[in-house]
Amino acid sequence: MMDVNTTPLIDVMLVLLVMLIITIPIQLHTVNLDMPPPSTTPPPSEPIVHTVMIDFDGTVYWDEAALPNLDAVNAKMQEIGAMSISDQPEIHIKPNKLVDYGVVAAVMASAQRNSVKKMGMVGNEQYVK
């Protein structure tokens, strides 16, 4: 009874597998952020903060006043983007956890398009289980 010796085949396959693992480049999932330089001095005064709440149905509230559509959001962002970076107020975006991500992305895209530099997400604790 003659059987094929599979030991050399397995050895060759293991060598090829190790070579493949070594030659695959490391995948880096990075996002380049334009961060301000570190500073130890506190700001001279409390910054002005505008809260942009996005309700579960996609309604956008600017400092608790409902905006009729995304064009109104864009107009507010243009107004802030026209200011110098040091004078810009902070924009805190607070989306409801049930809102469609497209509305949140549209608000953030409007801020980016209009050169709003001081923007942050607020209320992330609602996603913790």
N, C-alpha and C positions, 0 to 999 in steps of 0.2 A: 504494500500500500504506500503510494507516494503522495505526500502533501507538499504544497508550495510553502517555502520558508518565508513567513511574513515579517520576521524580525528586521531585516534590512529595510523593508518598505516602511515600517513604522519609524525606524531611525531617520530615514530620509525625510519623511513627513514632519517629524518633530524639528529637524534642523531648518526646514523651509518655514515652518511656523514661527520659530524664533527669529529668523531673518526678517520675516514680514513684520513682526511686532517691533523690531528694532528700527526698521526703515520707515514706518508710518510716522509722519510728523505729529507733534503734539498740537491738539486743537485748542486754541486760545479764544475764549469767548469774552472779549473785552469791549467796553464802550468807552470812548474817549470823552471825558468831561472837562469842560472849561471851568476849573475850580479857582477861586481867588487864592492869593498867596496867604499863608498863615500869618496871623497877627495876634499879639498878646494884649493889645490895647482895646478896651471896650469901645463900642460906638459912642459918639458924643451925645446922642439922644436916642430915645426909643424909635424904632422904625415904624413907618405907617404900614399897616397891614390891611389888605383887602382879601376877604374870604370869598372864594367862588365855590358855592355848594352846588352839586349836581344831584338832583333827586332821582329816585328810582325810575321815573317815567321820562327822564331826559331833560326836565326843566332845569335851567341854569339860573342860579340866584347869585347876584353880585351884592355882597354885604346885606343879605336877607331881602333884597328887592328882586323880584322875578324879572328876567329879561325875556323879551318876546321871541327871539330867535338867535341863531349863532352870528348873524350880522351885527347884532347889538354887542355881543361878546367881542367880536372883532374890532368894533369901534372903540370899546373900552381899552382893549389891548393896544390899539394904535395910539391912543392918548397917552398911555403909560410908556410905550416904546419910544415916543417922541422926546421923552425927558432924558437928561443925561443919566448915566448908569448910577452915579452916586446919589442922585435925587429920586431914583425910581422907588416906589413903594414895593413891599413884598406882596406876592400873590400866593395865597395858600389855597390849593385846590383840594376840596374835600368831597370825593364822590361817594354816593351810596353804594353799598356792596351789591345791590341788585341792578344797577344801571348798566346799560349796554356800553361796552368799552369804546365803541365808535364815537360816542358823544364826548367821553373823557379825552380821547385822542384828538378830536377836533378842537377842543379847548386848549390842549397843550400845543397843538400845531399852530393855532392862532397866536399864542404867546411867543412861540419860536419865530414865526414869520415876522412878527412885529418887534423883534429884538428886546423882548422882556427878559431880563437876566436874573432877577430875584424871584424865583418860583420854586414852590415846594409842595409835596403831597402831605396832606394831614388826614388823620383818622385811620391809619393803617391797622390800628389795634382791633378794628371791627372784623378783620379777616382771620384773627387768631381763633382757633377752635378751642 
